[in-house]
């Protein structure tokens, strides 16, 4: 009777590192700890200026915003160097200009991204040209966008300086951000979802509307909010394209219209009196609070309409 000899397992190669009980070598575990420490240190360093800025804005601006007049009155009839008045005129201007800008930019940005991802082929000349122009607009400084709108809207077409001109300049800054973000969100949607929908006979436009967009709506809304937060704080367009006023103006097509960035600039130029600085920091904190509220609202909306797992 023949017996087959059992083959002994080959000895593991000596890597020079003793294995620990967890299956990781001592060297690898050390490297992992070092990398983790480096990451946490980098995160801490990044948070230092952020926390510092927030602390400064909150502590310096809080005395101004706790006054009820700050939210219900304007600076009409009040000197910048005097205490009193509010920021309602600047809040109204900021919201009106941002609303007009968003109403124009969001549809254009989202639809452009849908075209680039869902319809444009790799060899599409229009798609390549659109991507190239979006890349250029992404890096355009706000002062250049403001000067372009000034030469087009005011010099060529003959319109007056107004909040509408500011909104149009902000559109040039907001559209490329929305396009880039929406494009990236659409690309992470698995192609299998689209193909499964097509296999069931669902047309392409309906697949995009009912399958693709709901899948990535959370990321798209977040990107839109980041774009809005960026344009809300731009100061170059308001300096060039609209006049400053201390009164409330709801009409973006006629007359001067203040905004929170413009109010901060006015206060900065008015001097270093304590009431002036308090209003300056109050306007800054008000802008931060509006952006925070918009971001919280966007997260709630995206969570409400995102597909449930």
Secondary structure in CASP SS format (residue, H / E / C, confidence):
PFRMAT SS
TARGET T0000
AUTHOR 0000-0000-0000
METHOD secondary structure of the structure
MODEL  1
X C 1.00
X C 1.00
X C 1.00
X C 1.00
X C 1.00
X C 1.00
X C 1.00
X C 1.00
X C 1.00
X C 1.00
X C 1.00
X C 1.00
X C 1.00
X C 1.00
X C 1.00
X C 1.00
X C 1.00
X C 1.00
X E 1.00
X C 1.00
X C 1.00
X C 1.00
X C 1.00
X C 1.00
X E 1.00
X H 1.00
X H 1.00
X H 1.00
X H 1.00
X H 1.00
X H 1.00
X H 1.00
X H 1.00
X H 1.00
X H 1.00
X H 1.00
X H 1.00
X H 1.00
X H 1.00
X H 1.00
X H 1.00
X H 1.00
X H 1.00
X H 1.00
X H 1.00
X H 1.00
X H 1.00
X H 1.00
X H 1.00
X H 1.00
X H 1.00
X H 1.00
X H 1.00
X H 1.00
X H 1.00
X H 1.00
X H 1.00
X H 1.00
X H 1.00
X H 1.00
X H 1.00
X H 1.00
X H 1.00
X H 1.00
X H 1.00
X C 1.00
X C 1.00
X H 1.00
X H 1.00
X H 1.00
X H 1.00
X H 1.00
X C 1.00
X C 1.00
X C 1.00
X C 1.00
X C 1.00
X C 1.00
X C 1.00
X C 1.00
X C 1.00
X C 1.00
X C 1.00
X C 1.00
X C 1.00
X C 1.00
X C 1.00
X H 1.00
X H 1.00
X H 1.00
X H 1.00
X H 1.00
X H 1.00
X H 1.00
X H 1.00
X H 1.00
X H 1.00
X H 1.00
X H 1.00
X H 1.00
X H 1.00
X H 1.00
X H 1.00
X H 1.00
X H 1.00
X H 1.00
X H 1.00
X H 1.00
X H 1.00
X H 1.00
X H 1.00
X H 1.00
X H 1.00
X H 1.00
X H 1.00
X H 1.00
X H 1.00
X H 1.00
X H 1.00
X C 1.00
X C 1.00
X C 1.00
X C 1.00
X C 1.00
X H 1.00
X H 1.00
X H 1.00
X H 1.00
X H 1.00
X H 1.00
X H 1.00
X H 1.00
X H 1.00
X H 1.00
X H 1.00
X H 1.00
X H 1.00
X H 1.00
X C 1.00
X C 1.00
X C 1.00
X H 1.00
X H 1.00
X H 1.00
X H 1.00
X H 1.00
X H 1.00
X H 1.00
X H 1.00
X H 1.00
X H 1.00
X H 1.00
X H 1.00
X H 1.00
X H 1.00
X H 1.00
X C 1.00
X C 1.00
X C 1.00
X C 1.00
X C 1.00
X C 1.00
X H 1.00
X H 1.00
X H 1.00
X H 1.00
X H 1.00
X H 1.00
X H 1.00
X H 1.00
X H 1.00
X H 1.00
X H 1.00
X H 1.00
X H 1.00
X H 1.00
X H 1.00
X H 1.00
X H 1.00
X H 1.00
X H 1.00
X H 1.00
X H 1.00
X H 1.00
X H 1.00
X H 1.00
X H 1.00
X C 1.00
X C 1.00
X C 1.00
X H 1.00
X H 1.00
X H 1.00
X H 1.00
X H 1.00
X H 1.00
X H 1.00
X H 1.00
X H 1.00
X C 1.00
X C 1.00
X C 1.00
X C 1.00
X H 1.00
X H 1.00
X H 1.00
X H 1.00
X H 1.00
X H 1.00
X H 1.00
X H 1.00
X H 1.00
X H 1.00
X H 1.00
X H 1.00
X H 1.00
X H 1.00
X H 1.00
X H 1.00
X H 1.00
X H 1.00
X H 1.00
X H 1.00
X H 1.00
X H 1.00
X H 1.00
X H 1.00
X H 1.00
X H 1.00
X H 1.00
X H 1.00
X H 1.00
X C 1.00
X C 1.00
X C 1.00
X H 1.00
X H 1.00
X H 1.00
X H 1.00
X H 1.00
X H 1.00
X C 1.00
X C 1.00
X C 1.00
X C 1.00
X C 1.00
X C 1.00
X C 1.00
X C 1.00
X C 1.00
X C 1.00
X C 1.00
X C 1.00
X C 1.00
X C 1.00
X C 1.00
X C 1.00
X C 1.00
X C 1.00
X H 1.00
X H 1.00
X H 1.00
X H 1.00
X H 1.00
X H 1.00
X H 1.00
X H 1.00
X H 1.00
X H 1.00
X H 1.00
X C 1.00
X C 1.00
X C 1.00
X H 1.00
X H 1.00
X H 1.00
X H 1.00
X H 1.00
X H 1.00
X H 1.00
X H 1.00
X H 1.00
X H 1.00
X H 1.00
X H 1.00
X H 1.00
X H 1.00
X H 1.00
X H 1.00
X H 1.00
X H 1.00
X H 1.00
X H 1.00
X H 1.00
X H 1.00
X H 1.00
X H 1.00
X H 1.00
X H 1.00
X H 1.00
X H 1.00
X H 1.00
X H 1.00
X H 1.00
X H 1.00
X C 1.00
X C 1.00
X C 1.00
X C 1.00
END
